[in-house]
Amino acid sequence: MQVTIYITPSCPYCLTAKKYFENKKIPFEEIDISLDKAKAQEMMKFSGQMGVPVITIDDKIIIGFDQEKIETLIK
């Protein structure tokens, strides 16, 4: 399973998402879109969203911290 979290440092939901995966001991890649404009554009293109967090689990996209949807996908 490959997990990527697109974040900004000031986003409280991003922090919640990161802590969730850390507590579950699920490794993830963190991409700070405030530091990488190309990654921000990439995220907006595939998700249709400008807000964060955007979480990808394999090829599935989750907008925001939707714990129920995340738990369904990580089972």
PyMOL commands that place a pseudoatom at each C-alpha (Angstrom):
pseudoatom trace, name=CA, resn=MET, resi=1, chain=A, elem=C, hetatm=0, pos=[0.000, 0.000, 0.000]
pseudoatom trace, name=CA, resn=GLN, resi=2, chain=A, elem=C, hetatm=0, pos=[1.330, 3.415, -0.964]
pseudoatom trace, name=CA, resn=VAL, resi=3, chain=A, elem=C, hetatm=0, pos=[0.044, 6.437, 0.958]
pseudoatom trace, name=CA, resn=THR, resi=4, chain=A, elem=C, hetatm=0, pos=[0.771, 10.054, 0.046]
pseudoatom trace, name=CA, resn=ILE, resi=5, chain=A, elem=C, hetatm=0, pos=[-0.495, 13.085, 1.960]
pseudoatom trace, name=CA, resn=TYR, resi=6, chain=A, elem=C, hetatm=0, pos=[-0.445, 16.510, 0.312]
pseudoatom trace, name=CA, resn=ILE, resi=7, chain=A, elem=C, hetatm=0, pos=[-0.237, 19.093, 3.105]
pseudoatom trace, name=CA, resn=THR, resi=8, chain=A, elem=C, hetatm=0, pos=[0.503, 22.653, 4.121]
pseudoatom trace, name=CA, resn=PRO, resi=9, chain=A, elem=C, hetatm=0, pos=[2.107, 23.459, 7.484]
pseudoatom trace, name=CA, resn=SER, resi=10, chain=A, elem=C, hetatm=0, pos=[-0.828, 25.552, 8.718]
pseudoatom trace, name=CA, resn=CYS, resi=11, chain=A, elem=C, hetatm=0, pos=[-3.499, 22.911, 8.022]
pseudoatom trace, name=CA, resn=PRO, resi=12, chain=A, elem=C, hetatm=0, pos=[-4.852, 21.290, 11.225]
pseudoatom trace, name=CA, resn=TYR, resi=13, chain=A, elem=C, hetatm=0, pos=[-6.559, 18.493, 9.255]
pseudoatom trace, name=CA, resn=CYS, resi=14, chain=A, elem=C, hetatm=0, pos=[-3.204, 17.652, 7.657]
pseudoatom trace, name=CA, resn=LEU, resi=15, chain=A, elem=C, hetatm=0, pos=[-1.691, 17.207, 11.102]
pseudoatom trace, name=CA, resn=THR, resi=16, chain=A, elem=C, hetatm=0, pos=[-4.614, 15.002, 12.130]
pseudoatom trace, name=CA, resn=ALA, resi=17, chain=A, elem=C, hetatm=0, pos=[-4.160, 12.860, 9.011]
pseudoatom trace, name=CA, resn=LYS, resi=18, chain=A, elem=C, hetatm=0, pos=[-0.431, 12.488, 9.610]
pseudoatom trace, name=CA, resn=LYS, resi=19, chain=A, elem=C, hetatm=0, pos=[-0.965, 11.511, 13.260]
pseudoatom trace, name=CA, resn=TYR, resi=20, chain=A, elem=C, hetatm=0, pos=[-3.622, 8.999, 12.224]
pseudoatom trace, name=CA, resn=PHE, resi=21, chain=A, elem=C, hetatm=0, pos=[-1.229, 7.183, 9.867]
pseudoatom trace, name=CA, resn=GLU, resi=22, chain=A, elem=C, hetatm=0, pos=[1.624, 7.387, 12.387]
pseudoatom trace, name=CA, resn=ASN, resi=23, chain=A, elem=C, hetatm=0, pos=[-0.583, 5.865, 15.112]
pseudoatom trace, name=CA, resn=LYS, resi=24, chain=A, elem=C, hetatm=0, pos=[-1.608, 3.060, 12.725]
pseudoatom trace, name=CA, resn=LYS, resi=25, chain=A, elem=C, hetatm=0, pos=[2.094, 2.577, 11.863]
pseudoatom trace, name=CA, resn=ILE, resi=26, chain=A, elem=C, hetatm=0, pos=[1.337, 3.039, 8.176]
pseudoatom trace, name=CA, resn=PRO, resi=27, chain=A, elem=C, hetatm=0, pos=[4.217, 4.644, 6.289]
pseudoatom trace, name=CA, resn=PHE, resi=28, chain=A, elem=C, hetatm=0, pos=[3.362, 7.618, 4.109]
pseudoatom trace, name=CA, resn=GLU, resi=29, chain=A, elem=C, hetatm=0, pos=[4.996, 10.170, 1.868]
pseudoatom trace, name=CA, resn=GLU, resi=30, chain=A, elem=C, hetatm=0, pos=[4.361, 13.761, 2.872]
pseudoatom trace, name=CA, resn=ILE, resi=31, chain=A, elem=C, hetatm=0, pos=[4.342, 16.463, 0.198]
pseudoatom trace, name=CA, resn=ASP, resi=32, chain=A, elem=C, hetatm=0, pos=[4.240, 20.072, 1.398]
pseudoatom trace, name=CA, resn=ILE, resi=33, chain=A, elem=C, hetatm=0, pos=[2.596, 21.904, -1.509]
pseudoatom trace, name=CA, resn=SER, resi=34, chain=A, elem=C, hetatm=0, pos=[3.527, 25.274, -0.002]
pseudoatom trace, name=CA, resn=LEU, resi=35, chain=A, elem=C, hetatm=0, pos=[7.152, 24.440, -0.819]
pseudoatom trace, name=CA, resn=ASP, resi=36, chain=A, elem=C, hetatm=0, pos=[6.652, 22.673, -4.151]
pseudoatom trace, name=CA, resn=LYS, resi=37, chain=A, elem=C, hetatm=0, pos=[4.473, 24.518, -6.660]
pseudoatom trace, name=CA, resn=ALA, resi=38, chain=A, elem=C, hetatm=0, pos=[4.845, 21.757, -9.278]
pseudoatom trace, name=CA, resn=LYS, resi=39, chain=A, elem=C, hetatm=0, pos=[3.468, 19.204, -6.798]
pseudoatom trace, name=CA, resn=ALA, resi=40, chain=A, elem=C, hetatm=0, pos=[0.659, 21.637, -5.913]
pseudoatom trace, name=CA, resn=GLN, resi=41, chain=A, elem=C, hetatm=0, pos=[-0.297, 21.857, -9.597]
pseudoatom trace, name=CA, resn=GLU, resi=42, chain=A, elem=C, hetatm=0, pos=[-0.088, 18.066, -9.902]
pseudoatom trace, name=CA, resn=MET, resi=43, chain=A, elem=C, hetatm=0, pos=[-2.378, 17.635, -6.888]
pseudoatom trace, name=CA, resn=MET, resi=44, chain=A, elem=C, hetatm=0, pos=[-4.918, 20.135, -8.237]
pseudoatom trace, name=CA, resn=LYS, resi=45, chain=A, elem=C, hetatm=0, pos=[-4.917, 18.441, -11.628]
pseudoatom trace, name=CA, resn=PHE, resi=46, chain=A, elem=C, hetatm=0, pos=[-5.627, 14.907, -10.377]
pseudoatom trace, name=CA, resn=SER, resi=47, chain=A, elem=C, hetatm=0, pos=[-7.925, 15.842, -7.472]
pseudoatom trace, name=CA, resn=GLY, resi=48, chain=A, elem=C, hetatm=0, pos=[-9.728, 18.912, -8.773]
pseudoatom trace, name=CA, resn=GLN, resi=49, chain=A, elem=C, hetatm=0, pos=[-9.070, 20.483, -5.354]
pseudoatom trace, name=CA, resn=MET, resi=50, chain=A, elem=C, hetatm=0, pos=[-7.016, 23.400, -4.119]
pseudoatom trace, name=CA, resn=GLY, resi=51, chain=A, elem=C, hetatm=0, pos=[-7.477, 22.574, -0.422]
pseudoatom trace, name=CA, resn=VAL, resi=52, chain=A, elem=C, hetatm=0, pos=[-5.543, 20.104, 1.684]
pseudoatom trace, name=CA, resn=PRO, resi=53, chain=A, elem=C, hetatm=0, pos=[-5.159, 17.470, 2.853]
pseudoatom trace, name=CA, resn=VAL, resi=54, chain=A, elem=C, hetatm=0, pos=[-5.456, 15.377, -0.256]
pseudoatom trace, name=CA, resn=ILE, resi=55, chain=A, elem=C, hetatm=0, pos=[-4.579, 11.773, 0.530]
pseudoatom trace, name=CA, resn=THR, resi=56, chain=A, elem=C, hetatm=0, pos=[-3.859, 9.081, -2.001]
pseudoatom trace, name=CA, resn=ILE, resi=57, chain=A, elem=C, hetatm=0, pos=[-3.935, 5.428, -1.061]
pseudoatom trace, name=CA, resn=ASP, resi=58, chain=A, elem=C, hetatm=0, pos=[-2.633, 3.487, -4.025]
pseudoatom trace, name=CA, resn=ASP, resi=59, chain=A, elem=C, hetatm=0, pos=[-4.797, 4.870, -6.861]
pseudoatom trace, name=CA, resn=LYS, resi=60, chain=A, elem=C, hetatm=0, pos=[-7.666, 6.139, -4.676]
pseudoatom trace, name=CA, resn=ILE, resi=61, chain=A, elem=C, hetatm=0, pos=[-8.048, 9.829, -3.815]
pseudoatom trace, name=CA, resn=ILE, resi=62, chain=A, elem=C, hetatm=0, pos=[-9.460, 11.112, -0.528]
pseudoatom trace, name=CA, resn=ILE, resi=63, chain=A, elem=C, hetatm=0, pos=[-10.262, 14.794, -0.163]
pseudoatom trace, name=CA, resn=GLY, resi=64, chain=A, elem=C, hetatm=0, pos=[-9.842, 16.011, 3.407]
pseudoatom trace, name=CA, resn=PHE, resi=65, chain=A, elem=C, hetatm=0, pos=[-9.406, 13.785, 6.442]
pseudoatom trace, name=CA, resn=ASP, resi=66, chain=A, elem=C, hetatm=0, pos=[-12.195, 11.255, 5.925]
pseudoatom trace, name=CA, resn=GLN, resi=67, chain=A, elem=C, hetatm=0, pos=[-11.325, 8.623, 8.532]
pseudoatom trace, name=CA, resn=GLU, resi=68, chain=A, elem=C, hetatm=0, pos=[-14.177, 6.305, 7.554]
pseudoatom trace, name=CA, resn=LYS, resi=69, chain=A, elem=C, hetatm=0, pos=[-13.101, 6.226, 3.913]
pseudoatom trace, name=CA, resn=ILE, resi=70, chain=A, elem=C, hetatm=0, pos=[-9.438, 5.801, 4.887]
pseudoatom trace, name=CA, resn=GLU, resi=71, chain=A, elem=C, hetatm=0, pos=[-10.255, 2.839, 7.116]
pseudoatom trace, name=CA, resn=THR, resi=72, chain=A, elem=C, hetatm=0, pos=[-12.222, 1.215, 4.303]
pseudoatom trace, name=CA, resn=LEU, resi=73, chain=A, elem=C, hetatm=0, pos=[-9.252, 1.555, 1.951]
pseudoatom trace, name=CA, resn=ILE, resi=74, chain=A, elem=C, hetatm=0, pos=[-6.520, 0.370, 4.332]
pseudoatom trace, name=CA, resn=LYS, resi=75, chain=A, elem=C, hetatm=0, pos=[-8.253, -2.893, 5.270]
for i in range(1, 75): cmd.bond("trace and resi %d" % i, "trace and resi %d" % (i + 1))
show_as sticks, trace
zoom trace
